[in-house]
Amino acid sequence: MKGLRLEPAGPPELPLFSFDVVEMLERLRVEMGVAEVGPVTLTMRPETTLAFIRTRKGLRGGDIHLHSLLNRPDTPKQVIEHVLRHELIHLLVPPREVDGKHTMHPPEFWEHERRLVPWAGLSWGWIAFALHEVIRRDEEAECIHVKRGWKRLFRRALPGWALVEEMPLDPGANLDSMDGLIDRAKVAAPGGP
């Protein structure tokens, strides 16, 4: 995959969340029926993308990687749960060809996300609003890249979940709405675009 760094950018980090992310991951594995697929590990470190799951041919399970940008006590629990569920869905719905193009997120992937993460649109909205300065959606690679300079966001608190609950967002929206959300966030942010 173009632009995907296979080697980690730094040592793994300890979770800084205000909740037990390891317990959350284990609960989600069981709840989503992924436990039978194999073990899943969680690593947080600076990567090129916001999150991804790495699977290896011939091995069961996978390794979820969250970017250090999300590893903060003020990242809402709902956002992390959404991201973990999103990555776990990859173990349930494999990539396939759609209209002649290989895709990591075929239509049935988004159907699973709508069913398993009914607040996904709010979560995508929070990601767009809170992180728009340091993320960029890559439609071709089907991911969200984290730009250089992302550490500057650690100088201020991130908005809480209540912010997106008050916004006119579609809770069932998916990543396809991300570009529009980022554009709206830039306009709504202090200082404008």
C-alpha positions in Angstrom: 0.0 0.0 0.0 1.4 3.3 -1.1 2.5 5.5 1.8 2.1 2.9 4.5 5.2 2.6 6.8 5.6 -1.0 7.8 8.1 -0.4 10.6 7.0 1.6 13.7 8.0 5.2 14.0 8.9 4.9 17.7 8.5 2.7 20.8 5.1 1.7 21.9 3.4 4.0 24.5 1.5 3.3 27.7 -2.2 4.2 27.4 -3.0 7.6 28.8 -6.8 7.3 28.4 -9.2 8.0 31.3 -10.5 4.5 31.0 -9.1 1.0 30.6 -8.6 0.6 26.9 -7.3 -3.0 27.2 -10.5 -4.0 29.0 -12.5 -2.2 26.4 -10.7 -4.1 23.5 -11.2 -7.5 25.2 -14.9 -6.7 25.8 -15.4 -5.7 22.2 -13.6 -8.8 20.9 -16.1 -11.0 22.8 -19.1 -8.8 22.1 -18.4 -8.6 18.3 -17.6 -12.3 18.0 -14.0 -11.6 17.0 -12.5 -13.6 19.9 -12.8 -16.8 17.7 -10.8 -15.1 15.0 -7.7 -15.0 17.1 -5.8 -12.7 19.5 -5.7 -9.0 19.0 -3.0 -6.7 20.3 -3.1 -3.0 20.7 -0.2 -0.6 20.2 0.0 3.2 20.4 2.8 5.1 18.7 3.3 7.7 16.1 2.4 6.1 12.7 1.5 7.6 9.4 -2.2 7.0 9.8 -4.7 7.6 12.6 -5.3 3.9 13.1 -5.1 0.6 11.3 -5.1 -3.2 11.9 -2.3 -5.3 10.6 -3.0 -8.9 9.9 -0.4 -11.4 8.8 -1.0 -14.2 6.3 -1.3 -17.5 8.0 -1.7 -16.0 11.5 -5.0 -15.6 13.3 -6.1 -12.2 14.8 -4.3 -9.0 14.2 -2.5 -6.0 15.7 -4.4 -2.7 16.1 -2.3 0.4 15.9 -3.6 3.7 17.2 -1.7 6.9 16.5 -0.2 8.7 19.6 -2.5 11.7 18.6 -5.4 9.7 20.1 -3.5 8.6 23.2 -4.7 11.4 25.5 -6.9 11.5 28.6 -9.2 13.9 26.9 -9.9 11.7 23.9 -13.6 10.7 24.3 -14.2 7.1 25.2 -16.8 6.9 22.4 -14.2 7.8 19.8 -11.7 5.2 20.9 -14.5 2.6 21.1 -15.5 3.5 17.6 -12.0 3.3 16.2 -11.4 -0.1 17.9 -14.7 -1.4 16.6 -13.9 -0.1 13.1 -10.5 -1.9 13.2 -12.1 -5.1 14.5 -14.7 -5.1 11.8 -11.7 -5.7 9.4 -11.4 -9.1 10.9 -15.0 -9.9 10.1 -15.2 -8.3 6.7 -12.2 -9.0 4.5 -11.2 -6.6 1.7 -12.5 -7.4 -1.7 -12.9 -6.1 -5.2 -15.8 -3.7 -5.8 -16.4 -2.3 -9.3 -13.0 -3.4 -10.4 -11.2 -1.8 -7.5 -9.7 -3.5 -4.4 -11.2 -1.9 -1.3 -10.5 -2.3 2.4 -14.0 -1.0 3.1 -16.6 -2.8 0.9 -20.3 -1.9 1.3 -20.8 -4.7 3.8 -18.0 -3.2 6.0 -20.0 0.0 6.3 -23.2 -2.0 7.0 -21.4 -3.7 9.9 -20.1 -0.3 11.2 -23.6 1.2 11.0 -25.0 -1.7 13.0 -22.1 -2.0 15.5 -21.3 1.7 15.9 -24.6 3.6 15.7 -22.7 6.8 16.9 -20.0 6.5 14.2 -21.1 9.7 12.4 -20.7 11.6 15.7 -17.3 10.1 16.2 -16.2 11.0 12.6 -17.5 14.5 13.4 -15.4 14.7 16.6 -12.3 13.5 14.8 -12.8 16.0 12.0 -13.5 18.9 14.4 -10.9 18.1 17.0 -8.1 17.0 14.7 -8.7 18.8 11.4 -5.5 20.8 11.6 -3.3 17.7 11.7 -5.2 15.0 9.7 -5.8 14.5 6.0 -8.1 11.9 4.4 -6.6 9.8 1.7 -9.5 8.5 -0.3 -7.4 6.3 -2.6 -5.7 4.6 0.3 -8.9 4.6 2.4 -7.3 6.0 5.5 -6.7 9.2 7.5 -3.1 10.4 7.5 -1.6 12.3 10.4 0.4 15.3 9.3 3.7 16.4 10.6 3.4 18.8 13.5 0.6 16.8 15.2 2.2 17.2 18.6 1.2 20.9 18.6 -2.4 19.7 19.5 -1.0 18.6 22.9 -0.7 22.3 23.9 -4.4 22.5 24.3 -7.3 20.4 25.5 -9.4 18.6 23.0 -13.2 19.3 22.9 -15.4 16.9 24.8 -18.0 14.5 23.3 -20.8 16.9 24.2 -19.6 19.2 21.4 -20.6 16.7 18.6 -23.8 15.8 20.3 -24.9 19.4 19.8 -23.8 19.5 16.1 -26.1 18.7 13.2 -24.4 15.5 12.3 -25.7 12.2 11.0 -24.9 9.6 13.6 -24.9 6.9 10.9 -22.5 8.7 8.6 -19.3 6.9 7.6 -15.7 7.8 6.5 -17.1 9.0 3.1 -18.5 12.1 4.9 -15.1 12.9 6.4 -13.9 15.4 3.8 -17.1 17.5 4.2 -16.8 17.3 8.0 -13.2 18.5 7.9 -14.1 21.4 5.7 -17.0 22.3 8.0 -14.6 22.0 11.1 -12.1 24.4 9.5 -14.8 27.0 9.0 -16.3 26.5 12.5 -12.9 26.5 14.3 -11.7 29.7 16.0 -9.8 31.7 13.3 -11.8 30.1 10.5 -10.2 28.3 7.5 
